Amino acid sequence: MLKPFARISMALLAFVLLGNAVFAESFNDGKKQITKLFTSAVAKATAATVRIRCDNRDVVLGTVVDKSGLILTKGSDLKGVISVRLADGSEYEAKYLGYHEPSDLALLRIDAGDVPAVGSFADAKDAAVGNWVAVTSAEAEPVAVGIVSAGSRKLYGEESLIDNLNKGFLGITAGPAKNEAGEDEGIEIGSVTKGGGAAFANLKPGDIILQIAGKPVKKFEDMKKVLDRYKPSETVKLLIRRGDEEKEYKVKLVKKAAFDRGDYQNTLSGELSARRTGFPKVIMHDTAIKPTECGGPLVDLEGHVLGINIARAGRVETWTLPADVIKPILADLKAGKYPAPTDGNDDDKKVNDK
């Protein structure tokens, strides 16, 4: 009897040889037929894939790593009240246990009895260049299939820096504001960029930002850390001192107009993850998934879980955290070494437009 790898490889070869005869009628039908070939191989990992929701919105997928209800997912997208929807449609409120910023992994827990878990992660050497892989979903069939384009590797240059590349644009230049004792007390706006969120909110040069989303900001880095969690069209509260008066402003962030050619080309095949840089190490594959489909397992043709998909990084790039990154971080998260962010579920953090 042929192993799953052989059966699927032969079927894929048949699709390739048939070429236009198969795909001419309907590209989508052909895509569905290919993903069906992977259903049995990814069945166990699919059972351990859940949908993560925030304020009743689908945001990412999650990977159940322990049958007691422990789930790893992409943490930078978690805002508001978090719930987890299982494959059977049941939904449970989640407790946010911890967050490891360099990997962007968050640990959640649900009280749902025994939940199917992935069991173990395969060694990174199993993610060889050219191997077929599948991205699971909370449904029976995979979200997407593709090929490993680069084995486990470290990131360098701009890719190694933690940043939200889809962040909303406030549109100011600023520097520290000092009190009479020479201590930092806030951020003083130097100039306001036309078309930015600050301009629309009528902020002015000389205004001093004391708080953002209820968090005191005394350095530019403080402001950047808070604002990096917001996307265009989201609204954030700023406490501003203008002269002797303090006033709260609701500022709707906008999309930055300056857009380089590489960014533009990368978005042609769909939206990219907001946080898609700064990871310790990644496996790269060419599956075209949505940011809301990150957080679940990446599986090979033998059903081995190679890692957790952490970002849609480019037009033909999806990044997966390999097992050797995940295992020690999971142990530390279980031990409480990395607590959940204090602003992750703050009801005052974000003001939704009505």
One Martini backbone bead per residue (centre of mass of N, CA, C, O) as a GRO file, in nm:
protein
  354
    1MET     BB    1   0.097   0.036   0.022
    2LEU     BB    2   0.067   0.357  -0.007
    3LYS     BB    3   0.173   0.632   0.107
    4PRO     BB    4   0.069   0.946   0.145
    5PHE     BB    5   0.300   1.072  -0.015
    6ALA     BB    6   0.268   0.903  -0.274
    7ARG     BB    7  -0.027   0.955  -0.338
    8ILE     BB    8  -0.010   1.265  -0.356
    9SER     BB    9   0.221   1.290  -0.560
   10MET     BB   10   0.073   1.145  -0.791
   11ALA     BB   11  -0.166   1.336  -0.804
   12LEU     BB   12  -0.005   1.594  -0.860
   13LEU     BB   13   0.123   1.494  -1.122
   14ALA     BB   14  -0.142   1.468  -1.274
   15PHE     BB   15  -0.214   1.765  -1.267
   16VAL     BB   16   0.033   1.866  -1.419
   17LEU     BB   17  -0.003   1.695  -1.682
   18LEU     BB   18  -0.291   1.806  -1.749
   19GLY     BB   19  -0.321   2.093  -1.683
   20ASN     BB   20  -0.545   2.268  -1.863
   21ALA     BB   21  -0.759   2.043  -1.852
   22VAL     BB   22  -0.819   2.102  -1.545
   23PHE     BB   23  -0.803   2.441  -1.516
   24ALA     BB   24  -0.976   2.581  -1.735
   25GLU     BB   25  -1.263   2.570  -1.619
   26SER     BB   26  -1.151   2.588  -1.297
   27PHE     BB   27  -0.949   2.707  -1.063
   28ASN     BB   28  -1.110   2.656  -0.801
   29ASP     BB   29  -1.166   2.356  -0.848
   30GLY     BB   30  -0.870   2.272  -0.858
   31LYS     BB   31  -0.794   2.368  -0.575
   32LYS     BB   32  -0.994   2.187  -0.422
   33GLN     BB   33  -0.878   1.917  -0.518
   34ILE     BB   34  -0.599   1.948  -0.393
   35THR     BB   35  -0.679   1.992  -0.092
   36LYS     BB   36  -0.820   1.713  -0.062
   37LEU     BB   37  -0.553   1.541  -0.070
   38PHE     BB   38  -0.477   1.649   0.241
   39THR     BB   39  -0.691   1.568   0.454
   40SER     BB   40  -0.568   1.309   0.587
   41ALA     BB   41  -0.286   1.428   0.666
   42VAL     BB   42  -0.437   1.678   0.849
   43ALA     BB   43  -0.648   1.572   1.056
   44LYS     BB   44  -0.512   1.605   1.336
   45ALA     BB   45  -0.440   1.909   1.308
   46THR     BB   46  -0.729   2.007   1.254
   47ALA     BB   47  -0.845   1.923   1.537
   48ALA     BB   48  -0.617   2.145   1.662
   49THR     BB   49  -0.785   2.371   1.520
   50VAL     BB   50  -0.866   2.713   1.589
   51ARG     BB   51  -1.079   2.990   1.651
   52ILE     BB   52  -0.999   3.329   1.693
   53ARG     BB   53  -1.173   3.575   1.896
   54CYS     BB   54  -1.259   3.934   1.889
   55ASP     BB   55  -1.532   4.080   1.955
   56ASN     BB   56  -1.677   3.875   1.743
   57ARG     BB   57  -1.404   3.833   1.572
   58ASP     BB   58  -1.211   3.717   1.332
   59VAL     BB   59  -0.839   3.688   1.352
   60VAL     BB   60  -0.735   3.385   1.414
   61LEU     BB   61  -0.556   3.110   1.477
   62GLY     BB   62  -0.515   2.794   1.657
   63THR     BB   63  -0.302   2.579   1.871
   64VAL     BB   64  -0.333   2.283   2.022
   65VAL     BB   65  -0.099   2.168   2.293
   66ASP     BB   66  -0.331   2.079   2.503
   67LYS     BB   67  -0.606   1.897   2.620
   68SER     BB   68  -0.672   2.119   2.853
   69GLY     BB   69  -0.663   2.408   2.661
   70LEU     BB   70  -0.400   2.482   2.522
   71ILE     BB   71  -0.302   2.781   2.328
   72LEU     BB   72  -0.151   2.879   2.031
   73THR     BB   73  -0.079   3.215   1.902
   74LYS     BB   74  -0.121   3.529   1.761
   75GLY     BB   75  -0.075   3.810   1.964
   76SER     BB   76  -0.090   4.095   1.802
   77ASP     BB   77  -0.419   4.043   1.733
   78LEU     BB   78  -0.501   4.079   2.034
   79LYS     BB   79  -0.827   4.220   2.111
   80GLY     BB   80  -1.008   4.213   2.372
   81VAL     BB   81  -1.241   3.972   2.372
   82ILE     BB   82  -1.164   3.631   2.412
   83SER     BB   83  -1.230   3.358   2.185
   84VAL     BB   84  -1.315   3.003   2.118
   85ARG     BB   85  -1.356   2.804   1.823
   86LEU     BB   86  -1.463   2.507   1.740
   87ALA     BB   87  -1.540   2.270   1.503
   88ASP     BB   88  -1.842   2.232   1.640
   89GLY     BB   89  -1.907   2.558   1.728
   90SER     BB   90  -1.804   2.594   1.991
   91GLU     BB   91  -1.772   2.845   2.260
   92TYR     BB   92  -1.494   3.006   2.442
   93GLU     BB   93  -1.358   3.155   2.689
   94ALA     BB   94  -1.047   3.321   2.724
   95LYS     BB   95  -0.730   3.294   2.873
   96TYR     BB   96  -0.462   3.514   2.919
   97LEU     BB   97  -0.137   3.403   3.002
   98GLY     BB   98   0.072   3.486   2.750
   99TYR     BB   99   0.367   3.677   2.607
  100HIS     BB  100   0.598   3.657   2.322
  101GLU     BB  101   0.728   3.895   2.132
  102PRO     BB  102   0.950   3.781   1.937
  103SER     BB  103   0.737   3.544   1.834
  104ASP     BB  104   0.420   3.615   1.881
  105LEU     BB  105   0.335   3.434   2.122
  106ALA     BB  106   0.033   3.301   2.258
  107LEU     BB  107  -0.132   3.201   2.566
  108LEU     BB  108  -0.414   2.995   2.602
  109ARG     BB  109  -0.732   2.921   2.783
  110ILE     BB  110  -0.970   2.655   2.806
  111ASP     BB  111  -1.292   2.523   2.932
  112ALA     BB  112  -1.344   2.198   2.747
  113GLY     BB  113  -1.189   1.978   2.831
  114ASP     BB  114  -1.112   1.762   2.599
  115VAL     BB  115  -0.870   1.853   2.350
  116PRO     BB  116  -0.742   1.839   2.061
  117ALA     BB  117  -0.397   1.775   1.989
  118VAL     BB  118  -0.083   1.772   1.830
  119GLY     BB  119   0.146   1.675   2.048
  120SER     BB  120   0.389   1.721   1.818
  121PHE     BB  121   0.695   1.837   1.683
  122ALA     BB  122   0.890   1.864   1.426
  123ASP     BB  123   1.171   1.877   1.277
  124ALA     BB  124   1.325   2.113   1.078
  125LYS     BB  125   1.444   1.905   0.864
  126ASP     BB  126   1.152   1.836   0.743
  127ALA     BB  127   1.174   2.137   0.607
  128ALA     BB  128   1.231   2.101   0.304
  129VAL     BB  129   1.309   2.202   0.013
  130GLY     BB  130   1.009   2.127  -0.185
  131ASN     BB  131   0.807   2.058   0.012
  132TRP     BB  132   0.501   1.972   0.096
  133VAL     BB  133   0.231   2.183   0.226
  134ALA     BB  134  -0.010   2.263   0.496
  135VAL     BB  135  -0.286   2.465   0.590
  136THR     BB  136  -0.487   2.476   0.842
  137SER     BB  137  -0.816   2.439   0.972
  138ALA     BB  138  -1.139   2.415   1.124
  139GLU     BB  139  -1.167   2.241   0.887
  140ALA     BB  140  -1.114   1.968   0.693
  141GLU     BB  141  -0.981   2.147   0.497
  142PRO     BB  142  -0.742   2.318   0.381
  143VAL     BB  143  -0.654   2.636   0.310
  144ALA     BB  144  -0.356   2.551   0.203
  145VAL     BB  145  -0.103   2.492  -0.049
  146GLY     BB  146   0.258   2.411  -0.073
  147ILE     BB  147   0.605   2.522  -0.065
  148VAL     BB  148   0.914   2.500   0.041
  149SER     BB  149   1.154   2.779   0.009
  150ALA     BB  150   1.273   2.783   0.319
  151GLY     BB  151   1.439   2.700   0.565
  152SER     BB  152   1.549   2.729   0.860
  153ARG     BB  153   1.587   3.079   0.969
  154LYS     BB  154   1.725   3.372   1.007
  155LEU     BB  155   1.695   3.715   1.063
  156TYR     BB  156   1.770   4.022   0.880
  157GLY     BB  157   1.766   4.330   0.935
  158GLU     BB  158   1.452   4.445   0.898
  159GLU     BB  159   1.333   4.155   0.960
  160SER     BB  160   1.448   4.161   1.274
  161LEU     BB  161   1.237   4.376   1.333
  162ILE     BB  162   0.999   4.497   1.542
  163ASP     BB  163   0.692   4.547   1.351
  164ASN     BB  164   0.416   4.740   1.229
  165LEU     BB  165   0.343   4.761   0.883
  166ASN     BB  166   0.009   4.832   0.936
  167LYS     BB  167   0.004   5.090   1.072
  168GLY     BB  168  -0.110   5.362   1.191
  169PHE     BB  169  -0.138   5.720   1.123
  170LEU     BB  170  -0.070   6.013   1.296
  171GLY     BB  171   0.123   6.260   1.205
  172ILE     BB  172   0.416   6.325   1.359
  173THR     BB  173   0.638   6.525   1.530
  174ALA     BB  174   0.862   6.448   1.815
  175GLY     BB  175   0.930   6.512   2.169
  176PRO     BB  176   1.034   6.571   2.468
  177ALA     BB  177   0.880   6.668   2.772
  178LYS     BB  178   0.958   6.905   3.020
  179ASN     BB  179   0.992   6.986   3.330
  180GLU     BB  180   1.123   7.188   3.575
  181ALA     BB  181   1.321   6.931   3.656
  182GLY     BB  182   1.388   6.779   3.368
  183GLU     BB  183   1.155   6.583   3.324
  184ASP     BB  184   0.976   6.352   3.181
  185GLU     BB  185   0.607   6.405   3.077
  186GLY     BB  186   0.614   6.374   2.755
  187ILE     BB  187   0.488   6.457   2.422
  188GLU     BB  188   0.598   6.687   2.186
  189ILE     BB  189   0.466   6.856   1.928
  190GLY     BB  190   0.616   6.977   1.634
  191SER     BB  191   0.441   6.841   1.395
  192VAL     BB  192   0.177   6.833   1.140
  193THR     BB  193   0.046   6.614   0.914
  194LYS     BB  194  -0.106   6.616   0.634
  195GLY     BB  195  -0.360   6.361   0.662
  196GLY     BB  196  -0.345   6.287   0.944
  197GLY     BB  197  -0.481   6.206   1.241
  198ALA     BB  198  -0.401   6.468   1.395
  199ALA     BB  199  -0.523   6.672   1.197
  200PHE     BB  200  -0.823   6.572   1.215
  201ALA     BB  201  -0.811   6.627   1.546
  202ASN     BB  202  -0.664   6.911   1.597
  203LEU     BB  203  -0.374   6.903   1.636
  204LYS     BB  204  -0.081   7.076   1.777
  205PRO     BB  205   0.179   7.248   1.804
  206GLY     BB  206   0.275   7.197   2.156
  207ASP     BB  207   0.144   6.963   2.224
  208ILE     BB  208   0.088   6.727   2.498
  209ILE     BB  209   0.146   6.393   2.542
  210LEU     BB  210   0.040   6.183   2.816
  211GLN     BB  211  -0.169   5.978   2.672
  212ILE     BB  212  -0.228   5.635   2.544
  213ALA     BB  213  -0.475   5.438   2.606
  214GLY     BB  214  -0.408   5.505   2.925
  215LYS     BB  215  -0.096   5.546   2.867
  216PRO     BB  216   0.189   5.654   2.963
  217VAL     BB  217   0.401   5.906   2.792
  218LYS     BB  218   0.768   5.997   2.774
  219LYS     BB  219   0.845   5.849   2.510
  220PHE     BB  220   0.865   5.761   2.188
  221GLU     BB  221   0.865   5.453   2.249
  222ASP     BB  222   0.597   5.448   2.398
  223MET     BB  223   0.422   5.540   2.162
  224LYS     BB  224   0.501   5.320   1.957
  225LYS     BB  225   0.411   5.070   2.119
  226VAL     BB  226   0.109   5.142   2.115
  227LEU     BB  227   0.055   5.217   1.804
  228ASP     BB  228   0.148   4.937   1.676
  229ARG     BB  229  -0.151   4.804   1.751
  230TYR     BB  230  -0.259   4.983   1.514
  231LYS     BB  231  -0.481   5.046   1.260
  232PRO     BB  232  -0.628   5.159   1.016
  233SER     BB  233  -0.933   5.319   1.141
  234GLU     BB  234  -0.849   5.333   1.418
  235THR     BB  235  -0.920   5.432   1.758
  236VAL     BB  236  -0.761   5.672   1.981
  237LYS     BB  237  -0.671   5.782   2.298
  238LEU     BB  238  -0.579   6.123   2.390
  239LEU     BB  239  -0.388   6.298   2.624
  240ILE     BB  240  -0.399   6.657   2.630
  241ARG     BB  241  -0.179   6.939   2.659
  242ARG     BB  242  -0.302   7.287   2.643
  243GLY     BB  243  -0.136   7.447   2.830
  244ASP     BB  244  -0.357   7.426   3.114
  245GLU     BB  245  -0.510   7.208   2.944
  246GLU     BB  246  -0.695   6.904   2.964
  247LYS     BB  247  -0.759   6.664   2.689
  248GLU     BB  248  -0.962   6.440   2.518
  249TYR     BB  249  -0.880   6.247   2.226
  250LYS     BB  250  -1.013   6.118   1.917
  251VAL     BB  251  -0.806   5.919   1.703
  252LYS     BB  252  -0.798   5.857   1.361
  253LEU     BB  253  -0.631   5.647   1.188
  254VAL     BB  254  -0.419   5.616   0.905
  255LYS     BB  255  -0.293   5.567   0.596
  256LYS     BB  256   0.003   5.563   0.465
  257ALA     BB  257   0.107   5.701   0.166
  258ALA     BB  258   0.377   5.603   0.186
  259PHE     BB  259   0.484   5.370  -0.084
  260ASP     BB  260   0.661   5.125  -0.180
  261ARG     BB  261   0.712   4.902  -0.432
  262GLY     BB  262   0.740   4.648  -0.258
  263ASP     BB  263   0.480   4.678  -0.098
  264TYR     BB  264   0.288   4.678  -0.337
  265GLN     BB  265   0.360   4.398  -0.455
  266ASN     BB  266   0.294   4.233  -0.192
  267THR     BB  267  -0.031   4.317  -0.200
  268LEU     BB  268  -0.150   4.185  -0.465
  269SER     BB  269  -0.222   3.893  -0.301
  270GLY     BB  270  -0.284   4.051  -0.036
  271GLU     BB  271  -0.293   4.067   0.282
  272LEU     BB  272  -0.085   4.150   0.543
  273SER     BB  273   0.071   4.127   0.818
  274ALA     BB  274   0.139   4.341   1.059
  275ARG     BB  275   0.317   4.124   1.196
  276ARG     BB  276   0.637   4.040   0.995
  277THR     BB  277   0.867   4.073   1.215
  278GLY     BB  278   1.125   3.965   1.451
  279PHE     BB  279   1.192   3.672   1.435
  280PRO     BB  280   1.406   3.424   1.528
  281LYS     BB  281   1.268   3.198   1.328
  282VAL     BB  282   1.209   3.055   0.990
  283ILE     BB  283   0.974   2.922   0.769
  284MET     BB  284   0.936   2.914   0.414
  285HIS     BB  285   0.633   2.962   0.221
  286ASP     BB  286   0.381   2.978  -0.066
  287THR     BB  287   0.131   3.022   0.083
  288ALA     BB  288  -0.193   3.181   0.042
  289ILE     BB  289  -0.270   3.367   0.315
  290LYS     BB  290  -0.433   3.505   0.565
  291PRO     BB  291  -0.400   3.666   0.859
  292THR     BB  292  -0.653   3.493   0.979
  293GLU     BB  293  -0.466   3.211   0.910
  294CYS     BB  294  -0.298   3.247   1.144
  295GLY     BB  295  -0.177   3.013   1.416
  296GLY     BB  296  -0.149   2.754   1.276
  297PRO     BB  297  -0.059   2.471   1.132
  298LEU     BB  298   0.214   2.304   0.976
  299VAL     BB  299   0.196   2.046   0.719
  300ASP     BB  300   0.284   1.751   0.601
  301LEU     BB  301   0.232   1.453   0.415
  302GLU     BB  302   0.264   1.286   0.707
  303GLY     BB  303   0.144   1.489   0.945
  304HIS     BB  304   0.358   1.679   1.029
  305VAL     BB  305   0.440   1.927   1.260
  306LEU     BB  306   0.646   2.209   1.181
  307GLY     BB  307   0.448   2.446   1.292
  308ILE     BB  308   0.367   2.801   1.318
  309ASN     BB  309   0.185   3.032   1.173
  310ILE     BB  310   0.285   3.393   1.186
  311ALA     BB  311   0.302   3.508   0.868
  312ARG     BB  312   0.216   3.727   0.615
  313ALA     BB  313   0.500   3.863   0.429
  314GLY     BB  314   0.410   3.812   0.118
  315ARG     BB  315   0.319   3.724  -0.190
  316VAL     BB  316   0.520   3.437  -0.146
  317GLU     BB  317   0.504   3.467   0.191
  318THR     BB  318   0.521   3.237   0.460
  319TRP     BB  319   0.557   3.217   0.815
  320THR     BB  320   0.727   2.975   1.034
  321LEU     BB  321   0.753   2.838   1.338
  322PRO     BB  322   0.966   2.630   1.468
  323ALA     BB  323   1.015   2.395   1.708
  324ASP     BB  324   1.286   2.519   1.838
  325VAL     BB  325   1.117   2.776   1.919
  326ILE     BB  326   0.853   2.678   2.060
  327LYS     BB  327   0.923   2.491   2.303
  328PRO     BB  328   1.065   2.693   2.507
  329ILE     BB  329   0.836   2.902   2.505
  330LEU     BB  330   0.611   2.724   2.611
  331ALA     BB  331   0.745   2.660   2.882
  332ASP     BB  332   0.759   2.960   2.976
  333LEU     BB  333   0.456   3.020   2.956
  334LYS     BB  334   0.366   2.803   3.160
  335ALA     BB  335   0.560   2.935   3.394
  336GLY     BB  336   0.518   3.265   3.369
  337LYS     BB  337   0.751   3.443   3.232
  338TYR     BB  338   0.522   3.557   3.019
  339PRO     BB  339   0.306   3.784   3.035
  340ALA     BB  340   0.040   3.943   2.972
  341PRO     BB  341  -0.063   4.217   2.841
  342THR     BB  342  -0.207   4.496   2.992
  343ASP     BB  343  -0.338   4.606   2.698
  344GLY     BB  344  -0.493   4.362   2.552
  345ASN     BB  345  -0.789   4.387   2.746
  346ASP     BB  346  -0.853   4.690   2.731
  347ASP     BB  347  -1.142   4.867   2.698
  348ASP     BB  348  -0.978   5.157   2.657
  349LYS     BB  349  -0.784   5.107   2.414
  350LYS     BB  350  -1.043   5.094   2.223
  351VAL     BB  351  -1.238   5.280   1.981
  352ASN     BB  352  -1.525   5.219   1.830
  353ASP     BB  353  -1.685   5.274   1.553
  354LYS     BB  354  -2.036   5.362   1.477
   0.00000   0.00000   0.00000
